[in-house]
Amino acid sequence: MQLTVTNALCALALLSLSVTDAHMGRGFSMPTNDNMAANHLRRGLSRRAQPSNAQEMASANDAKVECEGGSNPAFSQLLKDYPKADKIASIMDGDDQGRKVWEDIKSQKIIPNDVHKKATTDKEHYEFSDEGYDADKDPDCWWSASTCTKPKHDRLQPDVSECPLPNSWGLSFDDGPNCSHNAFYDFLKEKELKATLFYIGGNILSTPLQAQRGFAEGHDICVHTWSHRYMTTLTDTQVFAELYYTMRIIKDTMGVTPRCWRPPYGDVDDRVRAIATALGLRTMLWSDDTDDWNITPDGKSPTSKINSNYQNIIDQAKNGSLDTHGVGVLTHELTDNTMNEFIKEYPKIEKAFKHVLPLSACLNATHPYPEDGVSYPGATAYIQGSRANGLPPMDNMPINPSSALNISALDQQTSAGGFSTAAAKASPDSGEETGKSKQGNKSTSSNAEKKDDNAAATLDVSVTLLAAFASVIAAIVVL
């Protein structure tokens, strides 16, 4: 199954940056809100002509329709409440709620005083400089300098880098939502695959209906910052705003508060980790990198090189090096080419690995959001075919601007089934498996089955969302 839409139709623009580490990927800017509004006005599109909910958007098979962003009366309020989609976030004027959260975080004294903002070589923070930094001692646990994942300051949890389940592929995609991802999401649905999706806040602002599809179809949603910049080069307040506004737009559009995040390019240190921790976010990195963001024609690596990167990861499952653990793989929902590359490689992945599952299942994060109403299966239940319960219907997911976040400390997530240290350390599967199902090998351990089935029990949906949005539509009606 091949995607046929072009990157140009999505108005994607490659972020200009200098690659300084082999593990770093790039991001694309999705269409800005101003451009999308202008497109609506220029074409004089009526509300009926554009998808007005996630179900209608998921059914669109024309990239021009997908990348217009849809029509919903609540969109204009989102534009007022959030930073520009392609700009570094800062606390919005008049956002008393956000400013109070930031003041509360600072009062916790969790941000280390001896970890300083890193240098950047450009005004837009698409590059960093490690000149003069002692990477050998690495006092800041700066991943970009040393690939450090175990914080050196108190009250911070180690980063999650891999799926602890043996011979398993931890499935995740960065940089979404891509405005023309329907064919790709259709493929994931056809293969009954769920993934951990690291969404960029500005992309959600530009294409909220596409973001809603990801959540409604049972993928777990995490933060990938607001504007995809090198986080260690930003001020404390900017780091907070990049995370906070992405969390809030996920809550506004999907009704849940995320508990996990992935730093763009892997760029994180203990200062940034501390701010994320105070927001209740677990830092998720990766153990293996496909480097797919650099695939031609958008990047510089030929397809054969990206194929080879995939094969090197697949070979680990074949040579026995994954008998005690799995991998967390960095792949991207970035362009048609990156999505097509996964589609092409998946038959080999499925054949080589016992399990392909999202990070939430890898870590037994049965409640990846603090809100009641939605539950996810643990590893064993997922392998046996269970999927998330309590998800909202795609044709009725109204947007609720200015929702209050449900922020909880990371040390409270163990009992809640979130992305906690205890969950990451626990072996999510007994290893006693026989036979193959469409989702993977079925466990013969009845105790493990009962434990995960109970953890994934259906909860009543308690998320109610309000619709309130009109400026773009009003302008269209005038036409």
N, C-alpha and C positions, 0 to 999 in steps of 0.2 A: 504494500500500500504506500503510495508516494504522495507527498504534499505537492500541490500544484501552484499555490499562491506564491507571489514574489515578495521579496523583502521590500521593494519599493512601495508596494501597495500598503504596507504597514507604516510607511514613513519612518522607518528605522534609521537612526544615524549612529554610526560607530563612534564610540567615545574615544577621543584621542588620548593615548597614554603610552608611556614608555614601559615595556615589560622588563622587570628587573628580577623576576624569579620564575622558574619553570612551572611553579604550581599556580601561578596567577592567571585568572581569566578576565575577559573584558565584559562590559555590559553595553547594551544599546539603549538609547533614549526612545521611549514610545512617543507617539504624537502628543504634543503639548495641548493643554486645555484650550488655550487661545486659538491654536490652529484647528482643533476639532470644532469649536464653536463657529469659527469662520467658515469651515467646510459646510456645516449645516446651513448657514445663512446663504452662502454662495450658491449652493445647489437648490435652495428653497425646498428642502426635503420636509415632508409632512410627518407628523407623529406616526401615522399609519404605515408609512413607507419604511420606517426604521424599527428594528427589534426593540421592544419596550421592557422585556424581562430576559432573564438568563436562558430560559427554555427556548424562546424565539431566537436569541443570539446563537445558541448551540446548534440550532437547525440551519443557520445560514451557511451557504456553501460558496458564497461570493466574497472574496477578500475585500472588495470595496465596501460591502455592507458591514462586514466584521470590523473593519478598521475605522468606520465612521464613529464607532463607540456606542451606538444605540441611542434611544430616546426615552428618558424617564424624568418626570417632573422634579425629582430630588437632586438631579445632577448639579444644578446651578448653586445650590446651597453648599455642596461639597467644595466647589471651586472657591467659595468665599471662606471656608473654614480651614483650608490647607495651604501650605506653601506651593509655589509653582512646581509643576511636575518634574522639571529638569534642573532645578536649582537646589543648592545645599539648604537644608532645613534650618530654621531658627524659630524660636517661640513666637507665635503669631501675636500681633497686637490685639489686646482684648481677650486673649485666651487665659482667663483666670484659672480654669481647671488645670491646664498644662503647667502654668507657672507655679501653682500650689504643689503639684506632683514633683516638680524640679526642686522646689525649696525643701520638701520633705526628704528627698534623696540626699541633698547636701547635708541635712541635719543628721543623717545616719552616720556620717564620718566614715563611709565605706570606701570613698575614692582616695587612693594612696597619694600622699603629697609628694613622694619622691619619684613619681613617674610623670614625665613631662610630654607635652605635645611634640610629635615628631615633625621634622622639617619637610616642606614640600617644595618642589622646583617649578611649580606653575600655579597660577592664581586660582584655577578651578579644582585643584586637589586631585588631579588624575595621575599624579606622580608623587613619590616620596624620596627622601634622601636619608641614607643610613650613615653618611659620612661622620666619623668621630664616635660612632656608637660601638661599644665593646660587645660584639656578638658572641664572643667566647664565654664571657661571664653572664651576659644577657640578664641584667638585674630586673628588667621589666617584663620578662617572658614575652618578648615581641616575636610573634610568629614570622613576620616578614624577614627578620634578621636571622632567626635560628630554628624556625619551625617548632618552637616551644609550645606545648599544649598543657603543661602542668603549672598553674600560677605560682608565683613566688611570694605573693602577699596573702594575708589572712582573709578568711571569709569568702574565698572564691573557689568554685568547683573546677575540676579539670574539664577541658574541652572534650566533646564527643567526636571521635574521628572515624570509627568503624562500627559495623554491625557485629555485636558479640556472638551472634549465632553462627556456628561453624558452617563453612561452605555456602555462605549467603551473600547476596548482592544487596546492599542497602541502597534503595532506589530514591534518588532525589534529583530535582531539576531547579536550576537557578534562573533568575532574571525574568520571570514571568510577571504578569500574564502577557504573553505575546498576542497581539490583537488578532492574528489569523491562525490561532492554534487549534481550531475545531477539528481538522483532519487528524492531528496528533492526539488530541484527547479522545477522539473516536477510536483510534488504534488502542490506546490504553484501556478504554472501556471494553473493546472487543476481546482483548487478551486478559481481561479481569485483573488488571494491574492497578495498584494504588501506589502513590509516591508521596514523598515529602516535598512540598513545593515552597521554595523560598522566593516570595513575591517582593518586588520593588514597590514601595509606596506610591511613587509617582506614576508607575504603570497602572496601579489599581485606580488611581484618580482618573487616568485617561480612559481606561477600559474596565469599569466596575462590573459590567455584566459578564465579561470573560472571567474575572476573578471569582464571581459568585458560582460559576459553573465548576471551577476547581474544587470549591468547598462542598457544594451540593452533591458532587459525584463521589465523595468519600476520600479525597486526598487530604492529608493533614497540611495545614497552612502555617508557615513560619515567616519570620521577618528577614528581609534582605536589604534593609535600610531604605531611606526615602529616595536618595539620588545616586546611590552606587559610587561613593567616593572612598578614598583611603581614610578609614576612620581614625587611625592614630594621628593623622595630620590635622584633625579638627579640634576646636576648643571643646571643653567639657559641655558647655551649653549646646553646641552644635551636635555633639555625639548624642546627647539626650534627645534633642529634637528629631534627629534622623531615625532614632528607634521609636520614640513616643508617637510621632505622627503616622508612622507605618503601622504600629500597633492599633492606633485609633481608627485608621481608615479600614483596617480589617474588621474591627468591631462595628463600625458604621455600616459596612456593606455586607458583612456575614454574620454579625451578631455574637462573635466570640472573641476572646482575648488570647492572642498567641502566647506561647511559653518558650519559644525557641527562636534562635536567629543564627544567621551565617554571615560573617563579615565579608564584604566584597574583597576579592583577591586574597582572602584569608588574613587580611591586615587587622590584627588585634593585639593588644597588650593588656597588662593588668589594670591600667586606668580605664580603658574601654570596657574590659570585662566587668569591672566593678559597677559601672553605670548600667550595663545590661543586667547584671545580677540584681541590682536594686529595683529594676523594672520587672523582675521575675522571669528573665530570659536566660535560657541555657545556651551556651556557645557551641555551635555545631560546625565542625570542619570536615575533613575527608582524609581518607588514607590513600586513595588512588585517584589520579586525574586523567581524564580522557583528552584534555586540552582541546576539546571540540570547538570552543569559542573561536579558535584560530583557523578554522577550516576555510579554505578558499571557496568562493571568491571574496567573501567578506574579510577573511584573515589572510595569513601568509603560508599556512601549512597545507600541502596537497592532501586530498582525500586519503591517499595511500598512507600518509603519516598518521592521520587520525585513526584509520583502520588498524594500523599497527599498535597504537596506544590501547585501543580496545582489546586487541588480541593479547597484549602483554598482561592485562588484568584477567582475561579469561583463562590464560595459561596457568595462573596461580591455582585455579580450581582443579585443573587437570593434573598438576604435578604434586599435589598433596600438601602444599604449603598453607592451605586454609582448613586443615583438619580440626583446628582448635578455635578458629574465629572466622569472621567474614570480613568483607570490605565495605567501606563507605565510599561511593564513587561520585566524583564531581562531573555532572553533565548539565547541559543547559537547554532551557526552553527559550532560546535566544533568537534564532532565525529558522527559516524553513530548512536550511542545510543541517543545523545541529539536531533538529527534531527528526529529520529524515535519516540521519546517521544512526540514531538510536533504533529507529524502526528497522533499518537494514541489519544492525548488529544483534538485535534481540534474539533471533533464532539460535545463534551461537551461545548467547548468554543463558538462555533457557535450558539448553542442552548441557552446558558445563556446570551450572550451579544448582544445588539442591533447592534453594529458595531464592526468590526475588521478591523483596518486600520493603515497605516504607520504613523509615527510621523509627517512626512511632511504634510499629510492631516489633522491630528489632529490640527496642528498649522496653517493651511492655508498657508503653505509655498509653494506658487505656483511657485516660482522661487528659488529653493534651491541652485542653482549655479549662479554666476554672469554673466556667458557667455550667450549671446543670442542663441536662437535656440531650447532650451528644456524648456517645461513648464509642471507643474504637476497640478492635480485638487485640489481644496480646499475640505473641508470636505463634503459639500452637493453634489458637483459634483462627488466626489469619491463614495459616497454612492449610487448615481444614476447610477453608472457604468462607469463614465469617467476615463480614465487613462492617463499617461504621453504622451505628443506629442513631435515630433521632435527628437525621439531617433534614433540613427544610426542602420543600419542593422547589424546583428551579423556576416554575412559573409563578411563584408567590414568595419572592424574597425581596420585600421592600427595603429601601435604604433609610437608615435612621441617623441623620447627621447629629454630631456632637454627643454620641453615646459615651457614657461613663465607663472607663476601663475597669476591669476586675483584676487588679494587680496583686499578686501574692508572692511572698518571698520564696526563693528556690528551696530553702530548707523545709518548707511546708509541703513540697510537692510529692514526697515519697508516699505518704498515706493517700494523697489525692490521685496517684497514678500518673503524675506528670513526668517531664523530662528531668529526673533527679539522678544524683550520683548512685543511689542504691539501685535504681532501675538499670542504670548503665552497667553496673558491676554484676548484676544477677545474670545467671545463665538462662536465657529465655526459652530453652528447649531441652528436653531430657536427652536428646540425641538418639532415642530409640524410635527409628522410623522405618516403615516398610511401605512399598507401593508408591505410585505416583497419582496425583490428582491434577486437575487443571491448574491449581494454585501451587502445587508442590507436593512434597511427601507428607503423608498423614502420620501423626504420632500415634503410637500404641499405648502411650501412658495415660490411663484414664484419670489419674489424679491431676496431671498437668492439664488435661482437657477440661475437667470440672473447674479448676482454678481460673483458667482463662475465660471459660464460658461465663462464669459468674462475674468476672471483672468486666466483661463486655456486655452485661445484661442491658436490655433496652431501658432507657429512661424516657419519661414523658417530655415532650418538647415544651420548654418553657420560654423560649426566646420569641418575643414579639417585637416586630419592627414597625416603624412608622414611615409613611411616605410623605415627603415635603420638598418639592423641588421645581423651579419654573422658568428661570431667566432665558435659557437657550430655547426652550419650546415657545416661550412668549415671543421671542424675536422671530421665530419661524412662522408663528401664526400671523404676525404682522404682515409678513410677505404674502 
